Each structure stands twice: as C-alpha cells, then as structure tokens.
Amino acid sequence: MLRYGDFEKIVGKTETYFRATVEGPNHALEVYVYQDEAGYMLDGKRWTIFEKPDYRSENELLEAFLKSLREKLLDIAK
C-alpha cells in the first residue's frame, strides 16, 4: 500500500516548483514538477529527471515522465 501527500508549492529564490512524497513498504519517492522539467528521487539518492531539451515537445516530456513515474510507483508499492 502506498501513502502519499498532496503536491506542495515550493517558492525558491530563482524558481517555483511542486513537490510531493510517496511512501511504499520499503521505499520513499519524492516527486518534483517544474515549469520545464519533472523528476523523482528514490530513497533520497537515485534521481531520475526529464528535461525539456531531451524531448521534442512538452507533451512528449510529460508522457515519458508519467510513464516512468507510474512504473516506479508500481515497483515501490510491492
């Protein structure tokens, strides 16, 4: 079973982003969404990022991020 918090708006010195946390039985996942990128960090050390220059469009970036995030959530739910 997964436990999760709502996205929290973080206002930094140079940019604003949203952060949420998800906890599974053995792992914790932090999810970050910026204006031009998104990513997640597993257990505070394994960072996976999706940056605008790596994709042809924002939709392609979002689709890749959501697919990867969905797979990671299924993994940590075990």
C-alpha positions as MATLAB code, in Angstrom:
seq = 'MLRYGDFEKIVGKTETYFRATVEGPNHALEVYVYQDEAGYMLDGKRWTIFEKPDYRSENELLEAFLKSLREKLLDIAK';
ca = [
       0.000    0.000    0.000;
       1.216    3.495   -0.829;
       0.938    6.545    1.395;
       1.189    9.904   -0.314;
       0.890   13.613    0.356;
      -0.576   16.325   -1.803;
       1.660   18.398   -4.007;
       3.152   21.332   -2.130;
       4.105   24.550   -3.912;
       7.731   25.487   -3.190;
       8.797   29.056   -3.937;
      12.569   29.170   -4.315;
      14.958   32.052   -4.954;
      15.011   31.520   -8.718;
      12.057   29.261   -9.493;
       8.849   27.780   -8.189;
       8.073   24.067   -8.306;
       5.745   21.463   -6.840;
       6.844   18.577   -4.628;
       5.010   15.522   -3.305;
       6.124   12.437   -1.438;
       5.008    8.836   -1.785;
       5.957    6.085    0.644;
       5.753    2.377   -0.004;
       6.532   -0.533    2.315;
      10.302   -0.322    1.676;
      10.925    2.859   -0.315;
      10.203    6.575   -0.382;
       9.761    8.594   -3.555;
       9.913   12.387   -3.862;
       8.236   13.793   -6.979;
       9.181   17.210   -8.386;
       7.428   19.172  -11.137;
       8.966   22.373  -12.519;
       7.770   24.589  -15.343;
      10.151   22.982  -17.860;
      11.131   19.661  -16.267;
       9.997   16.955  -13.889;
      11.654   14.201  -11.949;
      11.657   11.951   -8.953;
      14.133   10.799   -6.346;
      14.036    7.295   -4.894;
      15.116    6.930   -1.268;
      16.800   10.329   -1.278;
      19.603    9.255   -3.603;
      18.519    7.959   -7.020;
      17.435   10.934   -9.157;
      15.549   10.465  -12.440;
      14.952   13.650  -14.416;
      13.034   14.597  -17.541;
      14.311   17.858  -19.060;
      12.838   19.919  -21.886;
      15.941   19.788  -24.173;
      15.719   15.979  -24.253;
      12.225   15.916  -25.808;
      10.634   17.304  -28.963;
       7.679   18.761  -27.078;
       6.301   19.360  -23.615;
       3.716   16.640  -24.260;
       6.452   14.115  -25.061;
       8.293   15.065  -21.857;
       5.113   14.747  -19.807;
       4.220   11.377  -21.337;
       7.704    9.983  -20.659;
       7.692   11.310  -17.092;
       4.242    9.924  -16.283;
       5.039    6.520  -17.790;
       8.253    6.238  -15.797;
       6.606    7.532  -12.618;
       3.740    5.052  -12.965;
       6.226    2.171  -13.320;
       8.233    3.361  -10.305;
       5.087    3.690   -8.185;
       4.115    0.128   -9.055;
       7.613   -1.013   -8.035;
       7.601    0.708   -4.650;
       4.072   -0.477   -3.869;
       5.342   -4.078   -3.677;
];
